[in-house]
Amino acid sequence: MNTDPAPHRYRVVVNRAETPDTSTLTLRPVDAPLPAFLPGQFAMLYAFGIGEIPVSVSGRCGAGGLMHTVRAVGAVSRAVHDCPPGGFLGVRGPFGRPWTLPAPRDADVVVVAGGLGLAPLHPLVRHLRDHRVRYRSVAVLIGARTPDDLLYRAEYRRWRADGLDVRVTVDRPLPGWNGATGLVTALLTGLRPQPGRCAGYVCGPEVMMRPVVRSLATIGMPTSRVELSLERNMQCGTGHCGHCQLGPLFVCRDGPVVPATAAENLLAVREL
């Protein structure tokens, strides 16, 4: 974790629309770049004069560049989402616990993403693609509300060409949609991971992650082999302000990636 409290200036070089309310920004450092981010870690993005929000790193590019996928849901996220090429944002980080990589050699790997949850998983999927020969199988299961809400759609064909089993479903199909419709857990059909040599990575709404963990167990993947990425109101990034507390966990410090065994009972309690 970087303990420098001051945001570093980054320039937006690309702002690419993903969905009607979501964009992926490519940032380049103006001054010294921050330390390298690992897949699953997050940054605090500061819109000057407006405020700061936590955003997972959805990719890295050369010369210290970062990619962030942002959905416009409030004043700060809207300002970040709308920042045009040539605009500036402040960036702090890296923060949080990353995904455990690499997965065991010759493992069966299952990645399950719901909605915007594909953003924190995006650099992990790229790692799995780049190291595909290391694993016995890699399945990437993606769910979204509608086809228009799917992230990174242009990459799915490339992932398949590189040996990943990419499966996609939506809750509400639109005209022209020929893919699967229904819950993302239905995409697990036919997968048979080796119980002693497997790894699961899950990110999405909490209401989706709980049944995914249970469904993974039914196909032979122990809960101890699964990691989740959690989302909470993270304001300091260091576990001091307490806004992101989830039971005994401070999500910004102990997460956002946590073992499913540590999160499963906590996510079952609505008050948390």
C-alpha positions in Angstrom: 0.0 0.0 0.0 1.2 3.5 -0.8 1.1 5.7 2.3 1.5 9.0 0.3 -1.7 11.0 1.3 -1.5 13.4 -1.6 -3.2 12.5 -4.8 -0.9 12.3 -7.9 -2.0 14.1 -11.0 -3.1 11.9 -13.9 -4.3 13.1 -17.3 -7.2 11.4 -19.1 -6.0 10.3 -22.5 -9.1 8.1 -23.5 -12.7 8.2 -22.3 -14.5 5.2 -23.9 -18.2 4.6 -23.3 -18.9 1.0 -22.2 -22.7 1.3 -21.5 -25.1 4.3 -21.4 -23.9 5.2 -17.9 -20.4 3.6 -17.7 -17.1 4.6 -19.2 -13.5 3.3 -19.1 -10.9 6.0 -18.6 -7.3 5.6 -19.5 -5.0 7.7 -17.4 -1.4 8.7 -17.7 0.7 10.2 -14.9 1.6 13.8 -15.2 4.2 13.7 -12.4 5.8 10.6 -10.9 3.6 7.5 -11.4 2.2 5.7 -8.4 3.6 2.2 -7.5 2.3 -0.6 -9.6 -1.3 -1.8 -8.9 -2.0 -5.5 -8.7 -5.2 -7.1 -10.1 -8.0 -6.5 -7.5 -6.5 -3.4 -5.9 -8.2 -0.1 -6.0 -7.4 3.6 -6.3 -9.0 6.7 -4.8 -9.9 9.0 -7.7 -10.3 12.7 -7.0 -12.3 15.0 -9.1 -10.8 18.4 -8.3 -13.2 20.6 -6.4 -15.8 17.9 -6.1 -14.6 14.9 -4.2 -13.0 11.5 -4.1 -14.3 7.9 -4.7 -12.8 4.4 -4.6 -12.6 2.8 -8.0 -11.0 -0.6 -8.8 -8.2 -0.7 -11.3 -9.6 -2.4 -14.4 -6.2 -2.5 -16.3 -2.8 -1.1 -16.6 -1.0 0.3 -19.7 2.6 1.3 -20.4 4.5 4.1 -18.7 2.5 3.9 -15.4 -0.9 4.3 -17.1 -4.1 3.1 -15.4 -7.5 2.1 -16.6 -10.7 2.7 -14.5 -14.2 1.7 -15.4 -16.6 4.1 -13.7 -20.4 4.2 -13.5 -22.1 7.6 -13.0 -24.3 7.2 -9.9 -23.5 10.4 -7.9 -21.9 13.8 -8.1 -18.3 12.5 -7.8 -18.6 9.5 -10.0 -20.4 11.6 -12.6 -17.6 14.1 -12.6 -15.0 11.3 -13.1 -17.1 9.5 -15.7 -17.5 12.8 -17.7 -13.8 13.8 -17.4 -12.8 14.4 -21.1 -9.5 13.5 -22.7 -7.0 16.2 -21.6 -8.7 16.6 -18.3 -7.0 15.9 -15.0 -7.9 13.6 -12.0 -6.1 13.0 -8.7 -5.1 9.4 -8.0 -4.1 7.8 -4.6 -3.1 4.2 -4.1 -2.6 1.4 -4.6 -5.0 0.2 -1.8 -6.3 -3.1 -0.7 -5.7 -6.8 -0.9 -5.4 -8.1 -4.5 -6.6 -11.4 -6.1 -4.4 -14.3 -5.2 -2.4 -15.0 -8.4 -1.2 -17.1 -10.0 -3.8 -19.8 -9.3 -2.3 -23.3 -8.7 -0.6 -24.8 -11.8 -2.9 -27.1 -13.8 -5.9 -25.7 -11.9 -9.5 -25.4 -13.1 -10.2 -21.7 -12.8 -13.7 -20.2 -12.7 -14.3 -16.4 -12.9 -17.9 -15.2 -12.2 -18.8 -11.5 -12.8 -22.1 -9.8 -12.3 -22.6 -6.3 -13.9 -19.9 -3.8 -13.0 -18.2 -6.6 -11.1 -16.4 -7.5 -14.3 -14.3 -4.3 -13.9 -12.2 -5.5 -10.8 -11.9 -8.9 -12.5 -10.8 -7.5 -15.9 -7.0 -7.5 -15.1 -7.3 -10.9 -13.6 -9.0 -12.3 -16.8 -6.2 -10.7 -18.8 -3.6 -12.4 -16.6 -5.4 -15.8 -17.1 -5.5 -15.2 -20.8 -1.8 -14.4 -20.9 -0.9 -17.5 -18.9 -3.5 -19.8 -20.3 -1.0 -22.7 -20.8 -0.5 -22.8 -17.0 -4.0 -23.9 -16.3 -6.1 -26.9 -17.1 -9.2 -24.9 -17.9 -10.3 -21.3 -17.5 -14.1 -20.4 -17.5 -15.3 -16.8 -17.5 -19.0 -16.4 -16.6 -20.5 -13.0 -17.2 -24.0 -11.8 -16.2 -25.7 -8.4 -16.7 -29.1 -6.9 -16.6 -29.4 -6.4 -20.3 -27.1 -6.8 -23.3 -26.5 -3.0 -23.2 -25.1 -3.4 -19.7 -22.3 -5.8 -20.7 -18.7 -4.5 -20.2 -15.8 -5.0 -22.6 -18.0 -6.8 -25.2 -15.4 -6.4 -27.9 -12.9 -8.5 -25.9 -15.0 -11.7 -25.5 -14.2 -13.0 -28.9 -10.4 -12.5 -28.3 -10.6 -14.2 -24.9 -12.3 -17.2 -26.6 -9.7 -17.3 -29.3 -7.0 -17.4 -26.6 -8.6 -20.5 -25.0 -10.9 -19.1 -22.4 -14.4 -20.6 -22.0 -16.5 -17.3 -22.0 -20.2 -17.7 -21.2 -22.6 -14.7 -21.1 -26.1 -14.3 -19.9 -28.5 -11.4 -19.3 -31.6 -10.9 -17.1 -33.6 -9.1 -19.7 -32.9 -9.8 -23.4 -33.3 -7.0 -26.0 -34.3 -7.4 -29.6 -31.4 -9.1 -31.5 -30.0 -10.9 -28.4 -29.3 -14.5 -29.2 -27.4 -15.4 -26.1 -28.5 -17.0 -22.8 -31.1 -15.5 -20.5 -31.2 -16.0 -16.8 -29.1 -16.2 -13.7 -25.3 -16.3 -14.0 -25.3 -19.5 -11.9 -26.9 -21.4 -14.7 -23.7 -20.9 -16.7 -21.9 -23.3 -14.3 -23.6 -26.2 -16.1 -21.1 -28.7 -17.3 -18.1 -27.4 -15.3 -16.4 -30.0 -13.2 -13.4 -28.4 -11.4 -10.9 -30.6 -9.6 -11.7 -30.1 -5.9 -8.0 -30.2 -4.9 -6.7 -28.0 -7.7 -9.1 -25.2 -8.6 -9.7 -21.5 -7.9 -12.8 -19.3 -8.1 -12.9 -15.5 -8.4 -16.2 -13.7 -7.9 -17.3 -10.1 -8.0 -20.8 -8.6 -8.4 -23.8 -7.5 -6.3 -23.8 -9.2 -2.9 -27.2 -10.8 -3.7 -25.5 -12.5 -6.6 -22.3 -13.6 -4.9 -23.9 -15.6 -2.1 -25.7 -18.0 -4.5 -22.6 -18.2 -6.7 -20.5 -19.4 -3.8 -23.1 -22.1 -3.0 -23.4 -23.1 -6.6 -19.6 -23.4 -7.0 -19.7 -25.8 -4.0 -22.3 -28.0 -5.7 -20.1 -28.5 -8.8 -17.1 -29.5 -6.6 -15.3 -26.2 -5.8 -14.7 -25.9 -2.1 -15.6 -22.5 -0.6 -12.0 -22.4 0.7 -10.9 -22.1 -2.9 -13.1 -19.0 -3.7 -12.3 -15.3 -3.4 -14.8 -12.4 -3.4 -14.3 -8.7 -4.1 -16.5 -6.6 -1.7 -17.7 -3.1 -2.1 -18.3 -0.6 0.7 -18.2 3.1 1.2 -14.4 3.6 1.4 -13.3 7.1 2.1 -9.7 7.0 3.5 -8.4 3.8 1.9 -6.4 2.9 5.1 -8.9 1.6 7.6 -8.9 4.6 9.8 -12.3 6.3 9.1 -14.4 3.2 9.6 -16.9 3.8 6.8 -16.1 0.5 5.2 -16.4 -1.7 8.2 -18.1 -5.1 7.6 -18.2 -7.0 10.9 -14.6 -7.5 11.9 -13.3 -6.4 8.5 -12.3 -3.1 7.1 -12.9 -3.6 3.4 -10.3 -1.0 2.2 -7.6 -2.6 4.3 -8.6 -6.3 4.7 -10.2 -6.4 1.3 -11.6 -5.6 -1.1 -10.6 -9.2 -2.1 -11.3 -11.6 0.8 -11.7 -15.4 1.1 -15.3 -16.5 0.6 -15.0 -18.4 3.9 -14.4 -15.0 5.7 -17.2 -13.2 3.9 -20.0 -15.8 3.5 -21.5 -15.4 7.0 -21.1 -11.6 7.0 -22.9 -11.2 3.7 -25.8 -13.2 5.0 -26.6 -10.5 7.7 -28.6 -7.8 6.1 -27.7 -5.2 8.8 -24.0 -5.4 7.9 
